[in-house]
Amino acid sequence: MTKCLREFSLAFTLLILGSGAACSHLRHLLGVVADKPQVRLVNVDVRSISTKRMDMDFVLEVMNPNSFSVDIEELQYKVRSLELDLGEGSHKDVITLNSHEKIEVRLPFRMDSDVLVILMKKYLQNPKELKVLLVANLYLGTAIGKMDMHFEEEKTIMKGFVPSN
């Protein structure tokens, strides 16, 4: 009886392991394995700059490579430049990406005067170019469950005043 129980246990374990691998393979063949959206920072639009603040939009191009829709349920982001934390923001409205769709997403960002003054002082110490780094976390809802995605990219927003030698 013990030998029979051991054989049954071994057969059951192999069946479970085999069905998990088969299920994963079948899901891949059917195309229900979710690929993360492709995100690219295409531009940083400086809308206004004054002694009080700087308003800009981070313009993202987001492409859904899947054969099913994906919802970006929330998007949180931070902005850095010249080793300074400039602030953070979030886009809380759901963004629906249909199958193989490419859309533009604009993330508004406002930098207050205190941070702007510190950034400009640091920039003027070596005014070659001013780059900003967008660090974002996307929280995705898909047909097969939730996925988290990290994204970061840097763009130049101002060319410098110093001639290159």
C-alpha positions, 0 to 999 in steps of 0.5 A, spaced: 500 500 500 505 504 501 508 503 494 502 504 491 501 511 495 508 513 493 507 511 485 500 515 486 503 521 489 509 521 484 504 521 478 499 526 481 505 531 482 508 530 475 501 531 473 500 538 476 507 540 474 506 538 467 499 541 467 502 548 469 507 548 464 502 546 459 497 551 461 503 556 460 505 554 453 497 554 451 496 561 454 502 563 450 500 560 444 493 563 444 496 570 445 494 571 452 500 573 455 501 580 456 506 584 454 508 591 457 506 597 453 512 600 449 513 607 452 517 613 449 518 620 452 517 624 445 517 631 448 517 636 454 513 642 452 515 648 456 508 651 457 511 657 461 516 659 465 517 665 470 520 667 476 514 664 480 514 657 476 515 653 470 509 649 467 511 643 462 508 637 459 511 631 459 509 628 452 509 620 452 507 615 446 504 609 449 503 603 444 499 597 446 503 591 443 497 586 445 492 583 441 487 585 447 486 592 451 490 594 456 488 599 461 493 604 465 489 605 471 494 609 474 500 613 472 505 616 478 511 620 476 517 624 479 521 629 475 529 630 477 534 634 474 541 636 475 541 631 481 535 635 484 528 632 486 523 637 482 517 634 484 512 629 482 505 628 479 500 623 477 495 621 472 489 618 475 484 617 470 484 611 466 487 610 460 485 605 455 489 602 450 486 598 445 489 592 441 495 594 437 493 602 439 498 607 439 496 614 443 499 620 446 499 621 453 500 628 456 503 629 463 502 636 466 508 638 471 508 644 475 515 646 478 514 652 484 519 658 485 523 655 490 525 649 486 526 653 480 530 658 483 535 652 486 535 649 479 537 655 475 542 657 480 545 650 479 544 650 472 548 657 471 554 654 474 555 650 468 550 652 463 551 647 457 544 644 457 538 642 462 536 635 462 530 633 466 529 625 468 522 623 468 521 616 472 514 613 472 510 607 475 504 605 471 499 600 474 496 596 468 489 592 468 489 587 463 485 581 461 489 576 465 490 580 471 494 586 474 501 588 472 506 594 474 511 597 470 517 602 471 519 607 466 524 612 465 527 617 460 531 623 460 530 629 455 534 636 454 529 642 455 534 647 454 540 648 450 546 652 454 549 659 453 556 656 453 559 656 446 563 649 445 570 649 444 
